[in-house]
Amino acid sequence: MKTRSDSLAMQPPSTPRTLHVALLLVLASCSATAMAQDAEPDALTVQMRQVQALATGGQRTEALSRYTALLVEHPGNGDLLLARGRTYAWDGQYAAAENDLRAVVEKSPTYADAWSALGDVYRWSDRPQPAADAYSHWVELAPQDPAARIARGRALRDAGQREAARTDFDAAAGLGADPGEIAGLQQSLLPRLSNPDVIVAGYRWSASAGWDHTGFSGDRESWNDADLTVRRQFSRGSLGLELLRADHFGTRDTAWALDGYVPLWPRAYANLRYQHGPSGGVLPRQAWRAEVFQGVGSGWELSASVDHLRFSGDTEFYGIGVGRYVGNWYGRYKLQHVPGVGNGSWSHRVLLRNYYKGDADDYLEVSASSGRSTDMDRFGTVVRDSNAAVGVAWKHYFAPNWGFKIGLGYADDDGGYDEQRVSASLYTRW
């Protein structure tokens, strides 16, 4: 006799139950397929991170080779092209970088990171206007990102469009960018004076203290000079009060000076200086300087100067110069003449400065000069039979209100003496 349970066990499964089992099998199959599909991107991501570590660790040649191999396996992959393009840019291979990044933005015009990287390529290769155009796409795609505004502002500044750059920097400030960074960027829009140490944009007062040591070959006694400066910024220019102390050949003298910078007319400014010293000694009794700078064309600057020294007699220096700004670089050549000394004294001086952070605070500088007269300094340099001189200097602000400058120099001086010079200065502002 069949029981009810036996009867149910012999019956075929109902249709709803069959569908339920089938659906479970289909879902399981789909999940397995999805997991298989996800495995490849995960593996690629791991490989890309490994290659990126090589690129950022300085092993760019190997990183480029690995990226190229991955692109063979994944042709046209936008992330791989972006990564390889950035690595090419870091390595200075700008044409190859541009090719990769152009391919990405043409295929994916809404890829903000690719436009950012392309802008970097153009800016690093001294093409500021194409850089600004690329960054503009980044700004459109990420309107709330202050970094996009800052990047475009830098490119516009390098292209000479300072007002447009100022607008971008102001917008970045409104979006929450670091106030210190914005202050430095706004400062970089000011005319770069031939002496950047007098620029303290955003601050009313500044001060500096410096020490300068000059050693000589042979038995000549070394020199030690010191200076203290307090400078006041005004809406139009600045004025500094300086105290100078010189110790040359065992003789110590003190002098004071007023040093001012004032704008004249569009793209022109002047440096006016008066120094008063002892009635006799190593520093001049009186000294004054007037130098006018005039911007011309795109990034060019012309200058003319006259310096007057009064010891027991009078000596004058006349100079003309030409300077050039290109991005964060500034170069200058100055020709100087001192009449009345024999057939007259001529000197040539070349200076190259790099504002490596894009502001007026931090720079590296190299200089070289030749001829009978060295360039004027505050300690009353007079005509010397100096054949050649070279120097290097580094200025750096390690905090918003504090910075330093160090310098080294060498000169083949008159009378067979060689000079070795070292200097150090400390800056503050408030």
GUNUZA-828521 format. One record per residue (C-alpha): residue number from 1; residue in three letters; chain; x, y, z. Coordinates in steps of 0.2 Angstrom, whole numbers. Layout:
N
SITE    k    r  c     c1     c2     c3
SITE  NUM  ALA  A      X      Y      Z
...
***
This chain:
430
SITE    k    r  c     c1     c2     c3
SITE    1  MET  A      0      0      0
SITE    2  LYS  A      7     17     -5
SITE    3  THR  A      8     30      7
SITE    4  ARG  A      5     49      3
SITE    5  SER  A     24     52      5
SITE    6  ASP  A     28     38     -8
SITE    7  SER  A     16     46    -20
SITE    8  LEU  A     23     63    -19
SITE    9  ALA  A     41     56    -21
SITE   10  MET  A     36     48    -37
SITE   11  GLN  A     28     63    -45
SITE   12  PRO  A     38     74    -57
SITE   13  PRO  A     44     92    -50
SITE   14  SER  A     31    105    -52
SITE   15  THR  A     34    119    -66
SITE   16  PRO  A     37    133    -54
SITE   17  ARG  A     50    123    -45
SITE   18  THR  A     59    119    -61
SITE   19  LEU  A     59    138    -66
SITE   20  HIS  A     67    142    -49
SITE   21  VAL  A     81    130    -51
SITE   22  ALA  A     84    135    -69
SITE   23  LEU  A     85    153    -63
SITE   24  LEU  A     98    149    -50
SITE   25  LEU  A    108    140    -62
SITE   26  VAL  A    108    155    -74
SITE   27  LEU  A    112    167    -61
SITE   28  ALA  A    127    156    -55
SITE   29  SER  A    133    155    -73
SITE   30  CYS  A    132    174    -75
SITE   31  SER  A    141    177    -59
SITE   32  ALA  A    155    166    -64
SITE   33  THR  A    156    174    -81
SITE   34  ALA  A    156    191    -72
SITE   35  MET  A    170    186    -60
SITE   36  ALA  A    180    180    -75
SITE   37  GLN  A    178    196    -84
SITE   38  ASP  A    183    206    -68
SITE   39  ALA  A    199    196    -66
SITE   40  GLU  A    207    204    -81
SITE   41  PRO  A    205    223    -76
SITE   42  ASP  A    210    219    -58
SITE   43  ALA  A    226    210    -65
SITE   44  LEU  A    229    225    -76
SITE   45  THR  A    227    237    -62
SITE   46  VAL  A    240    228    -52
SITE   47  GLN  A    252    228    -66
SITE   48  MET  A    250    247    -69
SITE   49  ARG  A    253    251    -51
SITE   50  GLN  A    269    241    -52
SITE   51  VAL  A    275    250    -68
SITE   52  GLN  A    270    267    -60
SITE   53  ALA  A    281    263    -45
SITE   54  LEU  A    295    261    -58
SITE   55  ALA  A    291    277    -67
SITE   56  THR  A    290    288    -51
SITE   57  GLY  A    306    279    -44
SITE   58  GLY  A    317    285    -58
SITE   59  GLN  A    317    269    -69
SITE   60  ARG  A    308    277    -83
SITE   61  THR  A    316    267    -97
SITE   62  GLU  A    310    251    -90
SITE   63  ALA  A    293    258    -86
SITE   64  LEU  A    290    264   -104
SITE   65  SER  A    295    247   -110
SITE   66  ARG  A    283    239    -98
SITE   67  TYR  A    269    251   -103
SITE   68  THR  A    272    247   -122
SITE   69  ALA  A    271    229   -119
SITE   70  LEU  A    254    231   -109
SITE   71  LEU  A    248    241   -124
SITE   72  VAL  A    251    227   -136
SITE   73  GLU  A    240    216   -125
SITE   74  HIS  A    227    230   -122
SITE   75  PRO  A    228    241   -138
SITE   76  GLY  A    220    258   -137
SITE   77  ASN  A    218    257   -118
SITE   78  GLY  A    216    275   -112
SITE   79  ASP  A    223    273    -95
SITE   80  LEU  A    238    264   -101
SITE   81  LEU  A    241    278   -115
SITE   82  LEU  A    238    291   -101
SITE   83  ALA  A    251    283    -90
SITE   84  ARG  A    264    281   -104
SITE   85  GLY  A    261    298   -110
SITE   86  ARG  A    265    305    -92
SITE   87  THR  A    280    295    -91
SITE   88  TYR  A    286    301   -108
SITE   89  ALA  A    283    319   -102
SITE   90  TRP  A    293    316    -85
SITE   91  ASP  A    307    309    -96
SITE   92  GLY  A    307    325   -107
SITE   93  GLN  A    301    315   -123
SITE   94  TYR  A    287    328   -126
SITE   95  ALA  A    283    323   -144
SITE   96  ALA  A    280    305   -139
SITE   97  ALA  A    270    311   -124
SITE   98  GLU  A    259    322   -134
SITE   99  ASN  A    255    308   -146
SITE  100  ASP  A    249    297   -133
SITE  101  LEU  A    239    310   -124
SITE  102  ARG  A    231    317   -140
SITE  103  ALA  A    225    299   -144
SITE  104  VAL  A    217    299   -127
SITE  105  VAL  A    208    315   -128
SITE  106  GLU  A    202    312   -145
SITE  107  LYS  A    194    296   -140
SITE  108  SER  A    188    302   -123
SITE  109  PRO  A    186    321   -124
SITE  110  THR  A    178    321   -106
SITE  111  TYR  A    194    313    -98
SITE  112  ALA  A    199    327    -87
SITE  113  ASP  A    215    319    -81
SITE  114  ALA  A    221    317    -99
SITE  115  TRP  A    218    336   -103
SITE  116  SER  A    228    340    -87
SITE  117  ALA  A    243    329    -92
SITE  118  LEU  A    242    336   -110
SITE  119  GLY  A    243    354   -103
SITE  120  ASP  A    258    349    -92
SITE  121  VAL  A    267    343   -108
SITE  122  TYR  A    264    359   -117
SITE  123  ARG  A    269    370   -102
SITE  124  TRP  A    285    360    -99
SITE  125  SER  A    290    361   -117
SITE  126  ASP  A    288    380   -117
SITE  127  ARG  A    272    381   -126
SITE  128  PRO  A    261    391   -114
SITE  129  GLN  A    246    395   -125
SITE  130  PRO  A    243    377   -131
SITE  131  ALA  A    245    373   -112
SITE  132  ALA  A    231    386   -107
SITE  133  ASP  A    220    379   -121
SITE  134  ALA  A    222    361   -114
SITE  135  TYR  A    219    366    -96
SITE  136  SER  A    203    375   -102
SITE  137  HIS  A    196    358   -106
SITE  138  TRP  A    201    353    -88
SITE  139  VAL  A    192    368    -81
SITE  140  GLU  A    176    365    -90
SITE  141  LEU  A    176    347    -85
SITE  142  ALA  A    181    350    -66
SITE  143  PRO  A    174    368    -63
SITE  144  GLN  A    176    366    -44
SITE  145  ASP  A    194    360    -44
SITE  146  PRO  A    206    374    -39
SITE  147  ALA  A    220    364    -46
SITE  148  ALA  A    213    366    -64
SITE  149  ARG  A    212    385    -62
SITE  150  ILE  A    229    386    -55
SITE  151  ALA  A    237    376    -69
SITE  152  ARG  A    228    387    -82
SITE  153  GLY  A    233    403    -73
SITE  154  ARG  A    251    398    -73
SITE  155  ALA  A    250    395    -92
SITE  156  LEU  A    242    411    -95
SITE  157  ARG  A    255    420    -85
SITE  158  ASP  A    269    412    -95
SITE  159  ALA  A    260    417   -111
SITE  160  GLY  A    260    435   -105
SITE  161  GLN  A    241    436   -101
SITE  162  ARG  A    243    442    -83
SITE  163  GLU  A    225    449    -80
SITE  164  ALA  A    218    432    -86
SITE  165  ALA  A    230    423    -75
SITE  166  ARG  A    225    434    -60
SITE  167  THR  A    207    430    -63
SITE  168  ASP  A    211    411    -62
SITE  169  PHE  A    221    413    -47
SITE  170  ASP  A    207    423    -38
SITE  171  ALA  A    194    409    -44
SITE  172  ALA  A    206    396    -36
SITE  173  ALA  A    206    405    -20
SITE  174  GLY  A    187    406    -20
SITE  175  LEU  A    187    387    -22
SITE  176  GLY  A    197    384     -7
SITE  177  ALA  A    215    384    -13
SITE  178  ASP  A    229    386     -1
SITE  179  PRO  A    231    405      3
SITE  180  GLY  A    250    404      4
SITE  181  GLU  A    251    396    -13
SITE  182  ILE  A    239    409    -20
SITE  183  ALA  A    249    423    -12
SITE  184  GLY  A    264    417    -21
SITE  185  LEU  A    256    415    -38
SITE  186  GLN  A    248    433    -37
SITE  187  GLN  A    266    439    -32
SITE  188  SER  A    273    431    -48
SITE  189  LEU  A    262    442    -58
SITE  190  LEU  A    271    457    -53
SITE  191  PRO  A    285    464    -64
SITE  192  ARG  A    301    454    -60
SITE  193  LEU  A    314    467    -55
SITE  194  SER  A    332    465    -59
SITE  195  ASN  A    334    463    -40
SITE  196  PRO  A    320    451    -34
SITE  197  ASP  A    326    453    -16
SITE  198  VAL  A    316    469    -14
SITE  199  ILE  A    300    461    -19
SITE  200  VAL  A    288    457     -4
SITE  201  ALA  A    271    457    -12
SITE  202  GLY  A    257    455      1
SITE  203  TYR  A    268    462     15
SITE  204  ARG  A    271    479     21
SITE  205  TRP  A    288    477     29
SITE  206  SER  A    303    466     26
SITE  207  ALA  A    320    465     34
SITE  208  SER  A    337    456     30
SITE  209  ALA  A    354    453     38
SITE  210  GLY  A    368    448     28
SITE  211  TRP  A    387    443     29
SITE  212  ASP  A    400    443     15
SITE  213  HIS  A    417    435     17
SITE  214  THR  A    431    438      3
SITE  215  GLY  A    447    428      5
SITE  216  PHE  A    462    430     -6
SITE  217  SER  A    477    420    -11
SITE  218  GLY  A    494    424     -5
SITE  219  ASP  A    496    434     11
SITE  220  ARG  A    483    447      7
SITE  221  GLU  A    471    449     22
SITE  222  SER  A    453    444     20
SITE  223  TRP  A    438    456     19
SITE  224  ASN  A    422    454     30
SITE  225  ASP  A    406    464     26
SITE  226  ALA  A    389    465     34
SITE  227  ASP  A    373    473     31
SITE  228  LEU  A    356    476     39
SITE  229  THR  A    341    482     29
SITE  230  VAL  A    323    487     33
SITE  231  ARG  A    311    490     19
SITE  232  ARG  A    294    497     18
SITE  233  GLN  A    282    493      4
SITE  234  PHE  A    270    506     -3
SITE  235  SER  A    257    505    -16
SITE  236  ARG  A    269    512    -29
SITE  237  GLY  A    286    505    -25
SITE  238  SER  A    297    503    -10
SITE  239  LEU  A    310    511      1
SITE  240  GLY  A    324    503     11
SITE  241  LEU  A    335    509     24
SITE  242  GLU  A    352    500     25
SITE  243  LEU  A    366    500     38
SITE  244  LEU  A    383    494     30
SITE  245  ARG  A    399    489     39
SITE  246  ALA  A    415    484     30
SITE  247  ASP  A    431    477     37
SITE  248  HIS  A    445    478     24
SITE  249  PHE  A    463    476     28
SITE  250  GLY  A    460    478     46
SITE  251  THR  A    451    495     43
SITE  252  ARG  A    432    495     49
SITE  253  ASP  A    420    508     42
SITE  254  THR  A    401    510     43
SITE  255  ALA  A    389    518     31
SITE  256  TRP  A    370    520     29
SITE  257  ALA  A    360    521     13
SITE  258  LEU  A    343    524      6
SITE  259  ASP  A    337    512     -8
SITE  260  GLY  A    321    515    -18
SITE  261  TYR  A    311    507    -32
SITE  262  VAL  A    298    517    -40
SITE  263  PRO  A    287    514    -56
SITE  264  LEU  A    288    527    -69
SITE  265  TRP  A    276    524    -84
SITE  266  PRO  A    269    508    -92
SITE  267  ARG  A    282    494    -90
SITE  268  ALA  A    295    505    -83
SITE  269  TYR  A    303    507    -66
SITE  270  ALA  A    318    515    -58
SITE  271  ASN  A    331    511    -44
SITE  272  LEU  A    337    526    -35
SITE  273  ARG  A    350    525    -21
SITE  274  TYR  A    360    536    -10
SITE  275  GLN  A    374    530      2
SITE  276  HIS  A    383    541     15
SITE  277  GLY  A    400    535     22
SITE  278  PRO  A    415    541     32
SITE  279  SER  A    426    555     27
SITE  280  GLY  A    440    543     24
SITE  281  GLY  A    442    524     23
SITE  282  VAL  A    437    509     13
SITE  283  LEU  A    419    515     10
SITE  284  PRO  A    416    530     -1
SITE  285  ARG  A    411    546      7
SITE  286  GLN  A    396    547     -5
SITE  287  ALA  A    389    536    -18
SITE  288  TRP  A    373    537    -28
SITE  289  ARG  A    365    527    -42
SITE  290  ALA  A    351    529    -54
SITE  291  GLU  A    345    515    -66
SITE  292  VAL  A    330    515    -77
SITE  293  PHE  A    322    499    -83
SITE  294  GLN  A    310    498    -98
SITE  295  GLY  A    300    483   -104
SITE  296  VAL  A    299    481   -123
SITE  297  GLY  A    291    468   -134
SITE  298  SER  A    287    451   -127
SITE  299  GLY  A    297    448   -111
SITE  300  TRP  A    312    460   -116
SITE  301  GLU  A    319    473   -104
SITE  302  LEU  A    331    487   -107
SITE  303  SER  A    341    497    -94
SITE  304  ALA  A    353    511    -92
SITE  305  SER  A    362    516    -77
SITE  306  VAL  A    375    528    -69
SITE  307  ASP  A    384    526    -53
SITE  308  HIS  A    394    539    -44
SITE  309  LEU  A    407    536    -31
SITE  310  ARG  A    416    550    -21
SITE  311  PHE  A    432    545    -11
SITE  312  SER  A    446    558    -12
SITE  313  GLY  A    441    560    -30
SITE  314  ASP  A    426    556    -41
SITE  315  THR  A    423    540    -51
SITE  316  GLU  A    408    536    -62
SITE  317  PHE  A    401    520    -69
SITE  318  TYR  A    390    520    -85
SITE  319  GLY  A    380    504    -89
SITE  320  ILE  A    367    498   -102
SITE  321  GLY  A    359    481   -101
SITE  322  VAL  A    346    470   -109
SITE  323  GLY  A    336    456   -101
SITE  324  ARG  A    324    443   -106
SITE  325  TYR  A    310    434    -97
SITE  326  VAL  A    305    416   -104
SITE  327  GLY  A    293    407    -92
SITE  328  ASN  A    302    405    -75
SITE  329  TRP  A    319    410    -83
SITE  330  TYR  A    327    427    -83
SITE  331  GLY  A    343    431    -92
SITE  332  ARG  A    353    448    -92
SITE  333  TYR  A    368    455   -101
SITE  334  LYS  A    376    472    -94
SITE  335  LEU  A    390    482   -102
SITE  336  GLN  A    398    494    -90
SITE  337  HIS  A    411    508    -94
SITE  338  VAL  A    422    518    -82
SITE  339  PRO  A    429    533    -91
SITE  340  GLY  A    445    542    -87
SITE  341  VAL  A    455    527    -81
SITE  342  GLY  A    469    524    -94
SITE  343  ASN  A    460    522   -110
SITE  344  GLY  A    444    519   -100
SITE  345  SER  A    438    503    -92
SITE  346  TRP  A    425    491    -99
SITE  347  SER  A    417    476    -92
SITE  348  HIS  A    404    463    -97
SITE  349  ARG  A    392    454    -85
SITE  350  VAL  A    380    439    -89
SITE  351  LEU  A    367    433    -77
SITE  352  LEU  A    355    418    -78
SITE  353  ARG  A    341    416    -65
SITE  354  ASN  A    328    402    -63
SITE  355  TYR  A    313    405    -52
SITE  356  TYR  A    311    386    -50
SITE  357  LYS  A    294    387    -40
SITE  358  GLY  A    286    400    -52
SITE  359  ASP  A    286    414    -39
SITE  360  ALA  A    298    428    -34
SITE  361  ASP  A    303    420    -18
SITE  362  ASP  A    314    406    -23
SITE  363  TYR  A    327    406    -37
SITE  364  LEU  A    344    399    -42
SITE  365  GLU  A    356    411    -50
SITE  366  VAL  A    373    410    -60
SITE  367  SER  A    383    424    -65
SITE  368  ALA  A    400    428    -75
SITE  369  SER  A    409    443    -79
SITE  370  SER  A    425    449    -87
SITE  371  GLY  A    434    465    -90
SITE  372  ARG  A    443    478    -79
SITE  373  SER  A    429    484    -68
SITE  374  THR  A    418    473    -59
SITE  375  ASP  A    399    477    -56
SITE  376  MET  A    395    489    -43
SITE  377  ASP  A    391    483    -25
SITE  378  ARG  A    385    492    -10
SITE  379  PHE  A    403    491     -2
SITE  380  GLY  A    410    503    -14
SITE  381  THR  A    419    492    -27
SITE  382  VAL  A    431    503    -37
SITE  383  VAL  A    440    500    -54
SITE  384  ARG  A    450    484    -52
SITE  385  ASP  A    460    474    -65
SITE  386  SER  A    449    459    -63
SITE  387  ASN  A    450    447    -78
SITE  388  ALA  A    436    435    -74
SITE  389  ALA  A    423    431    -60
SITE  390  VAL  A    410    418    -58
SITE  391  GLY  A    396    416    -45
SITE  392  VAL  A    381    406    -40
SITE  393  ALA  A    367    410    -27
SITE  394  TRP  A    352    401    -20
SITE  395  LYS  A    337    410    -12
SITE  396  HIS  A    324    400     -3
SITE  397  TYR  A    309    404      8
SITE  398  PHE  A    307    389     20
SITE  399  ALA  A    292    397     29
SITE  400  PRO  A    280    410     23
SITE  401  ASN  A    289    424     33
SITE  402  TRP  A    307    417     33
SITE  403  GLY  A    320    414     20
SITE  404  PHE  A    338    414     16
SITE  405  LYS  A    351    416      2
SITE  406  ILE  A    368    409      1
SITE  407  GLY  A    381    413    -13
SITE  408  LEU  A    398    407    -18
SITE  409  GLY  A    410    416    -30
SITE  410  TYR  A    428    416    -37
SITE  411  ALA  A    438    430    -46
SITE  412  ASP  A    455    431    -55
SITE  413  ASP  A    459    448    -47
SITE  414  ASP  A    472    461    -50
SITE  415  GLY  A    490    459    -44
SITE  416  GLY  A    490    440    -46
SITE  417  TYR  A    478    438    -31
SITE  418  ASP  A    463    426    -33
SITE  419  GLU  A    447    429    -23
SITE  420  GLN  A    435    417    -15
SITE  421  ARG  A    419    424     -9
SITE  422  VAL  A    405    417      2
SITE  423  SER  A    389    426      7
SITE  424  ALA  A    374    422     17
SITE  425  SER  A    358    432     21
SITE  426  LEU  A    342    429     31
SITE  427  TYR  A    326    437     26
SITE  428  THR  A    309    440     35
SITE  429  ARG  A    293    450     31
SITE  430  TRP  A    277    454     40
***
